[in-house]
């Protein structure tokens, strides 16, 4: 779950050209997400001011539109495959993502209409802290001290940026905090799902948005339906804005998944905090809000922390890329390397590695470089090899399992003379299953 760019979820080490492509894609989706986030927040706030206060209805239409839009992209325009079997293997995680998504958006929309945007942003700034803590509790994910320090600086900067008459209100603040926690849980699970190379982003969006819609429907009928029936205000402008919000929400939800795919769960929450600067600037231009010297200091601190975080992750990725290149070049890996040999029979420090071409069944990015269709094999063990890519150091998780900073299956040993591949894992897709090393 560390910052990505040089590594693709579930795909292994990639070439420099592919890394640049992924960085550009990440930049596109980050820009899209930030722009749509601003549009959604200010449009919802406008509806609130105009008297059309139905935040759950807005979320319901947006979530349903997300389902329709992603389904059309998959089944009509054939933009990617719909890997039914792979999705069913992760049905529990998918249901949880759908539930957390529904709770996140409903609680956030309610908080926007009950507390000022400034207080909402202060509470949302705690997202990275929750993500680091919950990632450790759920998956023992660790982060370097540099990442933790820069994250803390960003949180502090955001608080300074919006610390100007926040207008605290307990109920609205509770809604906002709840939305932050559920958003973090959703993002962690999305990152976990995207580690499966069989899954693609649009299929996850489509299959989670439908149950999310179902979960929101009873909330709407319980809390807002009767109020909507009694509504006597203007309808034309609100209807137009709700339709706009539904389309924007569809793209917003999709961009969330793509940002996590091309970067990481933590980076997504970091971007969310840096986005506060855009909220402050836009708010000052649209609503002529006045900000103090302390707020402007907060802007500088936030931007400094955000830049520092990116620099830290850049050098971490460079280090990981060099280690991956050593493996790809067939170099021996000693026991002090971040790739740990855990062979039960002996602790051989001269394990050999080689590249073998594999099939790529993922519906996404079929035009990617050939490097994406290679996996690394250990010729000295008879176990399934994994690796783990993240910001922490490599760890072991049982005999024969190797980790390089991210949980990711990278192949079977090739010194197996047995013609039967009974491991039951369809993610391997070996071209050469029986190579006598």
Secondary structure, 3 states (H helix, E strand, C coil): CCCCCCEECCCEECCHHHHHHHHHHHHHHHHHHHHHHHHHHHHHHHHHHHCCCCHHHHHHHHHHHHHHHHHHHHHCCCCCCCCHHHHHHCHHHHHHHHHHHHHHHHHHHHHHHHCCHHHHHHHHCCHHHHHHHHHHHHHCCCCCHHHHHHHHHHHHHHHHHHCCCCCCCHHHHHHHHHHHHHHHHHHHHHHHHCCCCCCCHHHHHHHHHHHHHHHHHHHHHHHCHHHHHCCCCCCHHHHHHHHHHHHHHHHHHHHHHHHHHHCCHHHHHHHHHHHHHHHHHHHHHHCCCCCCHHHHHHHHHHHHHHHHHHHHHHHHHHHHHHHHHHHHCCCCCCCCCCCCCCCCCCCCCCCCEEEEEECCCCCCCCCCCHHHHEEEEECCCCCCEEECCCCCCCCCCCCCCCCCCCCEEEECCCCCCCCCCCCCCCCCCECCCCCCC
